[in-house]
Amino acid sequence: MKRGRAPERIARLGGMLDQVIAHQEEAQRIAEELAAELDRERRLREEEQRLREETERQLEQARAEIERLKAR
């Protein structure tokens, strides 16, 4: 009687294992997507900072030019 249940249990455990593997693969895919998104956001922040610094530099140059022209 117990022997007859072994294949059923093995099949059920196999199904559970397949489900665990599928969940693991999905979690890995999500983790990779999140890592890529974080990388994109980091690059965007770096670009934003670079543009801010460039804008500030240009503003300083413009102010200096205005002061130079006023001094004439």
PDB file of N, CA, C, O and CB in Angstrom:
ATOM      1  N   MET A   1       0.827  -1.187   0.000  1.00  0.00           N
ATOM      2  CA  MET A   1       0.000   0.000   0.000  1.00  0.00           C
ATOM      3  C   MET A   1       0.874   1.254   0.000  1.00  0.00           C
ATOM      4  O   MET A   1       0.659   2.160  -0.805  1.00  0.00           O
ATOM      5  CB  MET A   1      -0.943  -0.004   1.210  1.00  0.00           C
ATOM      6  N   LYS A   2       1.852   1.309   0.892  1.00  0.00           N
ATOM      7  CA  LYS A   2       2.720   2.468   0.949  1.00  0.00           C
ATOM      8  C   LYS A   2       3.564   2.587  -0.311  1.00  0.00           C
ATOM      9  O   LYS A   2       3.903   3.687  -0.748  1.00  0.00           O
ATOM     10  CB  LYS A   2       3.611   2.398   2.173  1.00  0.00           C
ATOM     11  N   ARG A   3       3.896   1.435  -0.885  1.00  0.00           N
ATOM     12  CA  ARG A   3       4.684   1.447  -2.121  1.00  0.00           C
ATOM     13  C   ARG A   3       3.921   2.093  -3.258  1.00  0.00           C
ATOM     14  O   ARG A   3       4.517   2.756  -4.107  1.00  0.00           O
ATOM     15  CB  ARG A   3       5.088   0.033  -2.510  1.00  0.00           C
ATOM     16  N   GLY A   4       2.636   1.912  -3.287  1.00  0.00           N
ATOM     17  CA  GLY A   4       1.807   2.489  -4.338  1.00  0.00           C
ATOM     18  C   GLY A   4       1.768   4.000  -4.277  1.00  0.00           C
ATOM     19  O   GLY A   4       1.515   4.657  -5.287  1.00  0.00           O
ATOM     20  N   ARG A   5       2.012   4.552  -3.119  1.00  0.00           N
ATOM     21  CA  ARG A   5       1.987   6.008  -2.951  1.00  0.00           C
ATOM     22  C   ARG A   5       3.314   6.658  -3.319  1.00  0.00           C
ATOM     23  O   ARG A   5       3.350   7.857  -3.596  1.00  0.00           O
ATOM     24  CB  ARG A   5       1.631   6.358  -1.522  1.00  0.00           C
ATOM     25  N   ALA A   6       4.378   5.915  -3.329  1.00  0.00           N
ATOM     26  CA  ALA A   6       5.705   6.473  -3.607  1.00  0.00           C
ATOM     27  C   ALA A   6       5.765   7.178  -4.960  1.00  0.00           C
ATOM     28  O   ALA A   6       6.246   8.309  -5.022  1.00  0.00           O
ATOM     29  CB  ALA A   6       6.753   5.371  -3.560  1.00  0.00           C
ATOM     30  N   PRO A   7       5.298   6.561  -6.041  1.00  0.00           N
ATOM     31  CA  PRO A   7       5.350   7.269  -7.331  1.00  0.00           C
ATOM     32  C   PRO A   7       4.514   8.552  -7.314  1.00  0.00           C
ATOM     33  O   PRO A   7       4.885   9.554  -7.926  1.00  0.00           O
ATOM     34  CB  PRO A   7       4.861   6.352  -8.456  1.00  0.00           C
ATOM     35  N   GLU A   8       3.399   8.506  -6.617  1.00  0.00           N
ATOM     36  CA  GLU A   8       2.542   9.697  -6.511  1.00  0.00           C
ATOM     37  C   GLU A   8       3.275  10.808  -5.750  1.00  0.00           C
ATOM     38  O   GLU A   8       3.246  11.973  -6.147  1.00  0.00           O
ATOM     39  CB  GLU A   8       1.198   9.349  -5.799  1.00  0.00           C
ATOM     40  N   ARG A   9       3.925  10.430  -4.665  1.00  0.00           N
ATOM     41  CA  ARG A   9       4.689  11.416  -3.886  1.00  0.00           C
ATOM     42  C   ARG A   9       5.870  11.955  -4.679  1.00  0.00           C
ATOM     43  O   ARG A   9       6.160  13.151  -4.648  1.00  0.00           O
ATOM     44  CB  ARG A   9       5.186  10.796  -2.578  1.00  0.00           C
ATOM     45  N   ILE A  10       6.539  11.068  -5.382  1.00  0.00           N
ATOM     46  CA  ILE A  10       7.678  11.490  -6.204  1.00  0.00           C
ATOM     47  C   ILE A  10       7.203  12.468  -7.278  1.00  0.00           C
ATOM     48  O   ILE A  10       7.847  13.485  -7.532  1.00  0.00           O
ATOM     49  CB  ILE A  10       8.379  10.262  -6.855  1.00  0.00           C
ATOM     50  N   ALA A  11       6.093  12.156  -7.893  1.00  0.00           N
ATOM     51  CA  ALA A  11       5.542  13.041  -8.926  1.00  0.00           C
ATOM     52  C   ALA A  11       5.166  14.399  -8.321  1.00  0.00           C
ATOM     53  O   ALA A  11       5.441  15.446  -8.909  1.00  0.00           O
ATOM     54  CB  ALA A  11       4.304  12.389  -9.598  1.00  0.00           C
ATOM     55  N   ARG A  12       4.544  14.371  -7.160  1.00  0.00           N
ATOM     56  CA  ARG A  12       4.148  15.614  -6.496  1.00  0.00           C
ATOM     57  C   ARG A  12       5.377  16.430  -6.114  1.00  0.00           C
ATOM     58  O   ARG A  12       5.400  17.645  -6.314  1.00  0.00           O
ATOM     59  CB  ARG A  12       3.298  15.316  -5.246  1.00  0.00           C
ATOM     60  N   LEU A  13       6.400  15.774  -5.565  1.00  0.00           N
ATOM     61  CA  LEU A  13       7.635  16.472  -5.207  1.00  0.00           C
ATOM     62  C   LEU A  13       8.341  17.023  -6.447  1.00  0.00           C
ATOM     63  O   LEU A  13       8.912  18.113  -6.416  1.00  0.00           O
ATOM     64  CB  LEU A  13       8.576  15.530  -4.443  1.00  0.00           C
ATOM     65  N   GLY A  14       8.292  16.265  -7.522  1.00  0.00           N
ATOM     66  CA  GLY A  14       8.867  16.750  -8.780  1.00  0.00           C
ATOM     67  C   GLY A  14       8.165  18.011  -9.259  1.00  0.00           C
ATOM     68  O   GLY A  14       8.804  18.959  -9.717  1.00  0.00           O
ATOM     69  N   GLY A  15       6.852  18.008  -9.146  1.00  0.00           N
ATOM     70  CA  GLY A  15       6.075  19.195  -9.518  1.00  0.00           C
ATOM     71  C   GLY A  15       6.414  20.386  -8.629  1.00  0.00           C
ATOM     72  O   GLY A  15       6.529  21.518  -9.100  1.00  0.00           O
ATOM     73  N   MET A  16       6.572  20.112  -7.342  1.00  0.00           N
ATOM     74  CA  MET A  16       6.940  21.184  -6.408  1.00  0.00           C
ATOM     75  C   MET A  16       8.331  21.726  -6.739  1.00  0.00           C
ATOM     76  O   MET A  16       8.563  22.934  -6.690  1.00  0.00           O
ATOM     77  CB  MET A  16       6.899  20.672  -4.947  1.00  0.00           C
ATOM     78  N   LEU A  17       9.246  20.827  -7.072  1.00  0.00           N
ATOM     79  CA  LEU A  17      10.598  21.240  -7.439  1.00  0.00           C
ATOM     80  C   LEU A  17      10.574  22.098  -8.706  1.00  0.00           C
ATOM     81  O   LEU A  17      11.266  23.113  -8.783  1.00  0.00           O
ATOM     82  CB  LEU A  17      11.501  20.007  -7.645  1.00  0.00           C
ATOM     83  N   ASP A  18       9.788  21.694  -9.683  1.00  0.00           N
ATOM     84  CA  ASP A  18       9.657  22.488 -10.907  1.00  0.00           C
ATOM     85  C   ASP A  18       9.130  23.882 -10.596  1.00  0.00           C
ATOM     86  O   ASP A  18       9.587  24.866 -11.179  1.00  0.00           O
ATOM     87  CB  ASP A  18       8.728  21.785 -11.908  1.00  0.00           C
ATOM     88  N   GLN A  19       8.175  23.970  -9.684  1.00  0.00           N
ATOM     89  CA  GLN A  19       7.603  25.257  -9.301  1.00  0.00           C
ATOM     90  C   GLN A  19       8.644  26.125  -8.595  1.00  0.00           C
ATOM     91  O   GLN A  19       8.732  27.326  -8.852  1.00  0.00           O
ATOM     92  CB  GLN A  19       6.380  25.050  -8.395  1.00  0.00           C
ATOM     93  N   VAL A  20       9.422  25.522  -7.716  1.00  0.00           N
ATOM     94  CA  VAL A  20      10.478  26.252  -7.014  1.00  0.00           C
ATOM     95  C   VAL A  20      11.498  26.784  -8.015  1.00  0.00           C
ATOM     96  O   VAL A  20      11.925  27.935  -7.917  1.00  0.00           O
ATOM     97  CB  VAL A  20      11.170  25.345  -5.967  1.00  0.00           C
ATOM     98  N   ILE A  21      11.886  25.953  -8.974  1.00  0.00           N
ATOM     99  CA  ILE A  21      12.848  26.379  -9.994  1.00  0.00           C
ATOM    100  C   ILE A  21      12.268  27.529 -10.814  1.00  0.00           C
ATOM    101  O   ILE A  21      12.969  28.496 -11.113  1.00  0.00           O
ATOM    102  CB  ILE A  21      13.229  25.195 -10.918  1.00  0.00           C
ATOM    103  N   ALA A  22      10.997  27.428 -11.176  1.00  0.00           N
ATOM    104  CA  ALA A  22      10.355  28.499 -11.944  1.00  0.00           C
ATOM    105  C   ALA A  22      10.337  29.794 -11.141  1.00  0.00           C
ATOM    106  O   ALA A  22      10.592  30.865 -11.692  1.00  0.00           O
ATOM    107  CB  ALA A  22       8.920  28.100 -12.340  1.00  0.00           C
ATOM    108  N   HIS A  23      10.041  29.709  -9.857  1.00  0.00           N
ATOM    109  CA  HIS A  23      10.036  30.903  -9.015  1.00  0.00           C
ATOM    110  C   HIS A  23      11.438  31.486  -8.885  1.00  0.00           C
ATOM    111  O   HIS A  23      11.615  32.704  -8.887  1.00  0.00           O
ATOM    112  CB  HIS A  23       9.471  30.579  -7.630  1.00  0.00           C
ATOM    113  N   GLN A  24      12.427  30.611  -8.774  1.00  0.00           N
ATOM    114  CA  GLN A  24      13.804  31.073  -8.684  1.00  0.00           C
ATOM    115  C   GLN A  24      14.209  31.788  -9.968  1.00  0.00           C
ATOM    116  O   GLN A  24      14.846  32.840  -9.920  1.00  0.00           O
ATOM    117  CB  GLN A  24      14.749  29.897  -8.403  1.00  0.00           C
ATOM    118  N   GLU A  25      13.843  31.223 -11.109  1.00  0.00           N
ATOM    119  CA  GLU A  25      14.164  31.855 -12.391  1.00  0.00           C
ATOM    120  C   GLU A  25      13.466  33.203 -12.523  1.00  0.00           C
ATOM    121  O   GLU A  25      14.060  34.159 -13.021  1.00  0.00           O
ATOM    122  CB  GLU A  25      13.765  30.938 -13.558  1.00  0.00           C
ATOM    123  N   GLU A  26      12.227  33.290 -12.088  1.00  0.00           N
ATOM    124  CA  GLU A  26      11.484  34.554 -12.130  1.00  0.00           C
ATOM    125  C   GLU A  26      12.131  35.582 -11.206  1.00  0.00           C
ATOM    126  O   GLU A  26      12.263  36.751 -11.567  1.00  0.00           O
ATOM    127  CB  GLU A  26      10.005  34.332 -11.732  1.00  0.00           C
ATOM    128  N   ALA A  27      12.531  35.146 -10.021  1.00  0.00           N
ATOM    129  CA  ALA A  27      13.196  36.059  -9.083  1.00  0.00           C
ATOM    130  C   ALA A  27      14.511  36.552  -9.669  1.00  0.00           C
ATOM    131  O   ALA A  27      14.851  37.726  -9.518  1.00  0.00           O
ATOM    132  CB  ALA A  27      13.445  35.364  -7.725  1.00  0.00           C
ATOM    133  N   GLN A  28      15.244  35.688 -10.326  1.00  0.00           N
ATOM    134  CA  GLN A  28      16.507  36.080 -10.963  1.00  0.00           C
ATOM    135  C   GLN A  28      16.257  37.095 -12.076  1.00  0.00           C
ATOM    136  O   GLN A  28      16.986  38.080 -12.199  1.00  0.00           O
ATOM    137  CB  GLN A  28      17.237  34.840 -11.527  1.00  0.00           C
ATOM    138  N   ARG A  29      15.226  36.854 -12.885  1.00  0.00           N
ATOM    139  CA  ARG A  29      14.884  37.780 -13.965  1.00  0.00           C
ATOM    140  C   ARG A  29      14.517  39.153 -13.404  1.00  0.00           C
ATOM    141  O   ARG A  29      14.953  40.179 -13.925  1.00  0.00           O
ATOM    142  CB  ARG A  29      13.721  37.221 -14.805  1.00  0.00           C
ATOM    143  N   ILE A  30      13.725  39.165 -12.357  1.00  0.00           N
ATOM    144  CA  ILE A  30      13.319  40.423 -11.733  1.00  0.00           C
ATOM    145  C   ILE A  30      14.536  41.136 -11.146  1.00  0.00           C
ATOM    146  O   ILE A  30      14.667  42.353 -11.275  1.00  0.00           O
ATOM    147  CB  ILE A  30      12.259  40.171 -10.635  1.00  0.00           C
ATOM    148  N   ALA A  31      15.416  40.385 -10.507  1.00  0.00           N
ATOM    149  CA  ALA A  31      16.628  40.980  -9.932  1.00  0.00           C
ATOM    150  C   ALA A  31      17.492  41.606 -11.025  1.00  0.00           C
ATOM    151  O   ALA A  31      18.040  42.693 -10.840  1.00  0.00           O
ATOM    152  CB  ALA A  31      17.438  39.916  -9.156  1.00  0.00           C
ATOM    153  N   GLU A  32      17.613  40.929 -12.151  1.00  0.00           N
ATOM    154  CA  GLU A  32      18.398  41.476 -13.261  1.00  0.00           C
ATOM    155  C   GLU A  32      17.752  42.739 -13.828  1.00  0.00           C
ATOM    156  O   GLU A  32      18.446  43.702 -14.155  1.00  0.00           O
ATOM    157  CB  GLU A  32      18.557  40.428 -14.369  1.00  0.00           C
ATOM    158  N   GLU A  33      16.432  42.732 -13.944  1.00  0.00           N
ATOM    159  CA  GLU A  33      15.721  43.919 -14.424  1.00  0.00           C
ATOM    160  C   GLU A  33      15.919  45.091 -13.461  1.00  0.00           C
ATOM    161  O   GLU A  33      16.155  46.220 -13.889  1.00  0.00           O
ATOM    162  CB  GLU A  33      14.215  43.616 -14.595  1.00  0.00           C
ATOM    163  N   LEU A  34      15.823  44.816 -12.167  1.00  0.00           N
ATOM    164  CA  LEU A  34      16.021  45.871 -11.174  1.00  0.00           C
ATOM    165  C   LEU A  34      17.439  46.409 -11.210  1.00  0.00           C
ATOM    166  O   LEU A  34      17.645  47.617 -11.098  1.00  0.00           O
ATOM    167  CB  LEU A  34      15.700  45.354  -9.780  1.00  0.00           C
ATOM    168  N   ALA A  35      18.410  45.539 -11.364  1.00  0.00           N
ATOM    169  CA  ALA A  35      19.801  45.974 -11.449  1.00  0.00           C
ATOM    170  C   ALA A  35      20.011  46.862 -12.669  1.00  0.00           C
ATOM    171  O   ALA A  35      20.708  47.875 -12.594  1.00  0.00           O
ATOM    172  CB  ALA A  35      20.743  44.763 -11.504  1.00  0.00           C
ATOM    173  N   ALA A  36      19.408  46.481 -13.792  1.00  0.00           N
ATOM    174  CA  ALA A  36      19.520  47.292 -15.006  1.00  0.00           C
ATOM    175  C   ALA A  36      18.847  48.648 -14.809  1.00  0.00           C
ATOM    176  O   ALA A  36      19.378  49.672 -15.239  1.00  0.00           O
ATOM    177  CB  ALA A  36      18.895  46.557 -16.210  1.00  0.00           C
ATOM    178  N   GLU A  37      17.695  48.661 -14.168  1.00  0.00           N
ATOM    179  CA  GLU A  37      16.980  49.921 -13.913  1.00  0.00           C
ATOM    180  C   GLU A  37      17.793  50.822 -12.980  1.00  0.00           C
ATOM    181  O   GLU A  37      17.881  52.030 -13.203  1.00  0.00           O
ATOM    182  CB  GLU A  37      15.584  49.641 -13.301  1.00  0.00           C
ATOM    183  N   LEU A  38      18.377  50.244 -11.950  1.00  0.00           N
ATOM    184  CA  LEU A  38      19.215  51.031 -11.041  1.00  0.00           C
ATOM    185  C   LEU A  38      20.423  51.609 -11.771  1.00  0.00           C
ATOM    186  O   LEU A  38      20.829  52.743 -11.513  1.00  0.00           O
ATOM    187  CB  LEU A  38      19.680  50.169  -9.858  1.00  0.00           C
ATOM    188  N   ASP A  39      20.990  50.830 -12.677  1.00  0.00           N
ATOM    189  CA  ASP A  39      22.125  51.311 -13.456  1.00  0.00           C
ATOM    190  C   ASP A  39      21.707  52.478 -14.350  1.00  0.00           C
ATOM    191  O   ASP A  39      22.424  53.474 -14.453  1.00  0.00           O
ATOM    192  CB  ASP A  39      22.717  50.172 -14.306  1.00  0.00           C
ATOM    193  N   ARG A  40      20.539  52.352 -15.000  1.00  0.00           N
ATOM    194  CA  ARG A  40      20.030  53.452 -15.837  1.00  0.00           C
ATOM    195  C   ARG A  40      19.814  54.705 -15.000  1.00  0.00           C
ATOM    196  O   ARG A  40      20.190  55.802 -15.413  1.00  0.00           O
ATOM    197  CB  ARG A  40      18.710  53.046 -16.532  1.00  0.00           C
ATOM    198  N   GLU A  41      19.211  54.549 -13.828  1.00  0.00           N
ATOM    199  CA  GLU A  41      18.965  55.699 -12.954  1.00  0.00           C
ATOM    200  C   GLU A  41      20.274  56.336 -12.496  1.00  0.00           C
ATOM    201  O   GLU A  41      20.376  57.561 -12.425  1.00  0.00           O
ATOM    202  CB  GLU A  41      18.136  55.277 -11.737  1.00  0.00           C
ATOM    203  N   ARG A  42      21.277  55.511 -12.184  1.00  0.00           N
ATOM    204  CA  ARG A  42      22.572  56.036 -11.774  1.00  0.00           C
ATOM    205  C   ARG A  42      23.205  56.840 -12.907  1.00  0.00           C
ATOM    206  O   ARG A  42      23.745  57.924 -12.686  1.00  0.00           O
ATOM    207  CB  ARG A  42      23.504  54.895 -11.342  1.00  0.00           C
ATOM    208  N   ARG A  43      23.133  56.297 -14.120  1.00  0.00           N
ATOM    209  CA  ARG A  43      23.710  57.013 -15.260  1.00  0.00           C
ATOM    210  C   ARG A  43      22.972  58.325 -15.513  1.00  0.00           C
ATOM    211  O   ARG A  43      23.593  59.333 -15.853  1.00  0.00           O
ATOM    212  CB  ARG A  43      23.669  56.134 -16.521  1.00  0.00           C
ATOM    213  N   LEU A  44      21.654  58.315 -15.348  1.00  0.00           N
ATOM    214  CA  LEU A  44      20.879  59.547 -15.526  1.00  0.00           C
ATOM    215  C   LEU A  44      21.241  60.594 -14.466  1.00  0.00           C
ATOM    216  O   LEU A  44      21.351  61.781 -14.775  1.00  0.00           O
ATOM    217  CB  LEU A  44      19.373  59.239 -15.468  1.00  0.00           C
ATOM    218  N   ARG A  45      21.424  60.153 -13.222  1.00  0.00           N
ATOM    219  CA  ARG A  45      21.828  61.092 -12.165  1.00  0.00           C
ATOM    220  C   ARG A  45      23.204  61.667 -12.458  1.00  0.00           C
ATOM    221  O   ARG A  45      23.440  62.858 -12.252  1.00  0.00           O
ATOM    222  CB  ARG A  45      21.829  60.398 -10.790  1.00  0.00           C
ATOM    223  N   GLU A  46      24.117  60.818 -12.942  1.00  0.00           N
ATOM    224  CA  GLU A  46      25.448  61.305 -13.282  1.00  0.00           C
ATOM    225  C   GLU A  46      25.388  62.331 -14.410  1.00  0.00           C
ATOM    226  O   GLU A  46      26.075  63.351 -14.367  1.00  0.00           O
ATOM    227  CB  GLU A  46      26.352  60.141 -13.679  1.00  0.00           C
ATOM    228  N   GLU A  47      24.565  62.054 -15.415  1.00  0.00           N
ATOM    229  CA  GLU A  47      24.414  62.989 -16.534  1.00  0.00           C
ATOM    230  C   GLU A  47      23.776  64.299 -16.061  1.00  0.00           C
ATOM    231  O   GLU A  47      24.184  65.385 -16.473  1.00  0.00           O
ATOM    232  CB  GLU A  47      23.560  62.353 -17.656  1.00  0.00           C
ATOM    233  N   GLU A  48      22.775  64.181 -15.196  1.00  0.00           N
ATOM    234  CA  GLU A  48      22.137  65.378 -14.648  1.00  0.00           C
ATOM    235  C   GLU A  48      23.161  66.218 -13.879  1.00  0.00           C
ATOM    236  O   GLU A  48      23.188  67.440 -14.022  1.00  0.00           O
ATOM    237  CB  GLU A  48      20.952  64.991 -13.726  1.00  0.00           C
ATOM    238  N   GLN A  49      23.986  65.585 -13.082  1.00  0.00           N
ATOM    239  CA  GLN A  49      25.014  66.298 -12.322  1.00  0.00           C
ATOM    240  C   GLN A  49      26.015  66.962 -13.260  1.00  0.00           C
ATOM    241  O   GLN A  49      26.405  68.111 -13.054  1.00  0.00           O
ATOM    242  CB  GLN A  49      25.741  65.338 -11.366  1.00  0.00           C
ATOM    243  N   ARG A  50      26.423  66.235 -14.283  1.00  0.00           N
ATOM    244  CA  ARG A  50      27.366  66.797 -15.254  1.00  0.00           C
ATOM    245  C   ARG A  50      26.765  68.034 -15.933  1.00  0.00           C
ATOM    246  O   ARG A  50      27.445  69.045 -16.107  1.00  0.00           O
ATOM    247  CB  ARG A  50      27.749  65.735 -16.315  1.00  0.00           C
ATOM    248  N   LEU A  51      25.496  67.944 -16.312  1.00  0.00           N
ATOM    249  CA  LEU A  51      24.835  69.080 -16.961  1.00  0.00           C
ATOM    250  C   LEU A  51      24.682  70.261 -15.999  1.00  0.00           C
ATOM    251  O   LEU A  51      24.838  71.412 -16.405  1.00  0.00           O
ATOM    252  CB  LEU A  51      23.458  68.659 -17.497  1.00  0.00           C
ATOM    253  N   ARG A  52      24.384  69.988 -14.754  1.00  0.00           N
ATOM    254  CA  ARG A  52      24.298  71.068 -13.760  1.00  0.00           C
ATOM    255  C   ARG A  52      25.630  71.788 -13.623  1.00  0.00           C
ATOM    256  O   ARG A  52      25.694  73.017 -13.606  1.00  0.00           O
ATOM    257  CB  ARG A  52      23.861  70.514 -12.395  1.00  0.00           C
ATOM    258  N   GLU A  53      26.693  70.993 -13.527  1.00  0.00           N
ATOM    259  CA  GLU A  53      28.023  71.588 -13.393  1.00  0.00           C
ATOM    260  C   GLU A  53      28.378  72.407 -14.621  1.00  0.00           C
ATOM    261  O   GLU A  53      28.951  73.490 -14.503  1.00  0.00           O
ATOM    262  CB  GLU A  53      29.076  70.504 -13.164  1.00  0.00           C
ATOM    263  N   GLU A  54      28.045  71.901 -15.789  1.00  0.00           N
ATOM    264  CA  GLU A  54      28.313  72.633 -17.029  1.00  0.00           C
ATOM    265  C   GLU A  54      27.504  73.925 -17.072  1.00  0.00           C
ATOM    266  O   GLU A  54      28.023  74.969 -17.466  1.00  0.00           O
ATOM    267  CB  GLU A  54      27.987  71.758 -18.257  1.00  0.00           C
ATOM    268  N   THR A  55      26.262  73.861 -16.677  1.00  0.00           N
ATOM    269  CA  THR A  55      25.412  75.055 -16.652  1.00  0.00           C
ATOM    270  C   THR A  55      25.967  76.082 -15.675  1.00  0.00           C
ATOM    271  O   THR A  55      26.020  77.274 -15.978  1.00  0.00           O
ATOM    272  CB  THR A  55      23.964  74.687 -16.271  1.00  0.00           C
ATOM    273  N   GLU A  56      26.376  75.618 -14.515  1.00  0.00           N
ATOM    274  CA  GLU A  56      26.948  76.529 -13.513  1.00  0.00           C
ATOM    275  C   GLU A  56      28.220  77.180 -14.053  1.00  0.00           C
ATOM    276  O   GLU A  56      28.441  78.376 -13.861  1.00  0.00           O
ATOM    277  CB  GLU A  56      27.251  75.771 -12.195  1.00  0.00           C
ATOM    278  N   ARG A  57      29.046  76.395 -14.722  1.00  0.00           N
ATOM    279  CA  ARG A  57      30.276  76.934 -15.307  1.00  0.00           C
ATOM    280  C   ARG A  57      29.944  78.003 -16.361  1.00  0.00           C
ATOM    281  O   ARG A  57      30.580  79.056 -16.406  1.00  0.00           O
ATOM    282  CB  ARG A  57      31.122  75.794 -15.942  1.00  0.00           C
ATOM    283  N   GLN A  58      28.953  77.726 -17.196  1.00  0.00           N
ATOM    284  CA  GLN A  58      28.557  78.691 -18.220  1.00  0.00           C
ATOM    285  C   GLN A  58      27.974  79.954 -17.599  1.00  0.00           C
ATOM    286  O   GLN A  58      28.212  81.058 -18.090  1.00  0.00           O
ATOM    287  CB  GLN A  58      27.544  78.064 -19.175  1.00  0.00           C
ATOM    288  N   LEU A  59      27.213  79.795 -16.524  1.00  0.00           N
ATOM    289  CA  LEU A  59      26.668  80.968 -15.829  1.00  0.00           C
ATOM    290  C   LEU A  59      27.784  81.828 -15.252  1.00  0.00           C
ATOM    291  O   LEU A  59      27.738  83.055 -15.338  1.00  0.00           O
ATOM    292  CB  LEU A  59      25.708  80.534 -14.709  1.00  0.00           C
ATOM    293  N   GLU A  60      28.774  81.189 -14.671  1.00  0.00           N
ATOM    294  CA  GLU A  60      29.913  81.926 -14.120  1.00  0.00           C
ATOM    295  C   GLU A  60      30.649  82.679 -15.224  1.00  0.00           C
ATOM    296  O   GLU A  60      31.052  83.828 -15.042  1.00  0.00           O
ATOM    297  CB  GLU A  60      30.878  80.968 -13.394  1.00  0.00           C
ATOM    298  N   GLN A  61      30.818  82.027 -16.357  1.00  0.00           N
ATOM    299  CA  GLN A  61      31.475  82.690 -17.486  1.00  0.00           C
ATOM    300  C   GLN A  61      30.658  83.886 -17.955  1.00  0.00           C
ATOM    301  O   GLN A  61      31.210  84.951 -18.232  1.00  0.00           O
ATOM    302  CB  GLN A  61      31.683  81.703 -18.646  1.00  0.00           C
ATOM    303  N   ALA A  62      29.345  83.709 -18.043  1.00  0.00           N
ATOM    304  CA  ALA A  62      28.472  84.802 -18.487  1.00  0.00           C
ATOM    305  C   ALA A  62      28.516  85.954 -17.482  1.00  0.00           C
ATOM    306  O   ALA A  62      28.574  87.117 -17.882  1.00  0.00           O
ATOM    307  CB  ALA A  62      27.015  84.301 -18.668  1.00  0.00           C
ATOM    308  N   ARG A  63      28.490  85.649 -16.206  1.00  0.00           N
ATOM    309  CA  ARG A  63      28.570  86.710 -15.186  1.00  0.00           C
ATOM    310  C   ARG A  63      29.896  87.456 -15.290  1.00  0.00           C
ATOM    311  O   ARG A  63      29.940  88.682 -15.191  1.00  0.00           O
ATOM    312  CB  ARG A  63      28.405  86.118 -13.766  1.00  0.00           C
ATOM    313  N   ALA A  64      30.967  86.708 -15.489  1.00  0.00           N
ATOM    314  CA  ALA A  64      32.284  87.338 -15.616  1.00  0.00           C
ATOM    315  C   ALA A  64      32.328  88.229 -16.850  1.00  0.00           C
ATOM    316  O   ALA A  64      32.902  89.317 -16.807  1.00  0.00           O
ATOM    317  CB  ALA A  64      33.396  86.270 -15.688  1.00  0.00           C
ATOM    318  N   GLU A  65      31.736  87.785 -17.932  1.00  0.00           N
ATOM    319  CA  GLU A  65      31.700  88.595 -19.162  1.00  0.00           C
ATOM    320  C   GLU A  65      30.866  89.854 -18.954  1.00  0.00           C
ATOM    321  O   GLU A  65      31.226  90.930 -19.431  1.00  0.00           O
ATOM    322  CB  GLU A  65      31.131  87.774 -20.339  1.00  0.00           C
ATOM    323  N   ILE A  66      29.755  89.717 -18.243  1.00  0.00           N
ATOM    324  CA  ILE A  66      28.914  90.888 -17.952  1.00  0.00           C
ATOM    325  C   ILE A  66      29.695  91.891 -17.118  1.00  0.00           C
ATOM    326  O   ILE A  66      29.678  93.090 -17.394  1.00  0.00           O
ATOM    327  CB  ILE A  66      27.616  90.470 -17.214  1.00  0.00           C
ATOM    328  N   GLU A  67      30.374  91.394 -16.102  1.00  0.00           N
ATOM    329  CA  GLU A  67      31.185  92.304 -15.266  1.00  0.00           C
ATOM    330  C   GLU A  67      32.306  92.954 -16.071  1.00  0.00           C
ATOM    331  O   GLU A  67      32.617  94.128 -15.874  1.00  0.00           O
ATOM    332  CB  GLU A  67      31.783  91.544 -14.068  1.00  0.00           C
ATOM    333  N   ARG A  68      32.905  92.195 -16.968  1.00  0.00           N
ATOM    334  CA  ARG A  68      33.969  92.748 -17.814  1.00  0.00           C
ATOM    335  C   ARG A  68      33.405  93.840 -18.713  1.00  0.00           C
ATOM    336  O   ARG A  68      34.031  94.885 -18.894  1.00  0.00           O
ATOM    337  CB  ARG A  68      34.629  91.637 -18.667  1.00  0.00           C
ATOM    338  N   LEU A  69      32.220  93.599 -19.278  1.00  0.00           N
ATOM    339  CA  LEU A  69      31.615  94.607 -20.163  1.00  0.00           C
ATOM    340  C   LEU A  69      31.177  95.835 -19.381  1.00  0.00           C
ATOM    341  O   LEU A  69      31.269  96.952 -19.891  1.00  0.00           O
ATOM    342  CB  LEU A  69      30.415  94.014 -20.912  1.00  0.00           C
ATOM    343  N   LYS A  70      30.704  95.656 -18.161  1.00  0.00           N
ATOM    344  CA  LYS A  70      30.302  96.784 -17.323  1.00  0.00           C
ATOM    345  C   LYS A  70      31.517  97.656 -16.975  1.00  0.00           C
ATOM    346  O   LYS A  70      31.405  98.876 -16.855  1.00  0.00           O
ATOM    347  CB  LYS A  70      29.614  96.278 -16.030  1.00  0.00           C
ATOM    348  N   ALA A  71      32.648  97.026 -16.820  1.00  0.00           N
ATOM    349  CA  ALA A  71      33.861  97.743 -16.418  1.00  0.00           C
ATOM    350  C   ALA A  71      34.419  98.591 -17.557  1.00  0.00           C
ATOM    351  O   ALA A  71      35.282  99.430 -17.296  1.00  0.00           O
ATOM    352  CB  ALA A  71      34.923  96.755 -15.939  1.00  0.00           C
ATOM    353  N   ARG A  72      34.002  98.430 -18.744  1.00  0.00           N
ATOM    354  CA  ARG A  72      34.518  99.188 -19.895  1.00  0.00           C
ATOM    355  C   ARG A  72      34.138 100.613 -19.851  1.00  0.00           C
ATOM    356  O   ARG A  72      34.497 101.376 -20.748  1.00  0.00           O
ATOM    357  CB  ARG A  72      34.041  98.605 -21.170  1.00  0.00           C
TER     358      ARG A  72
END
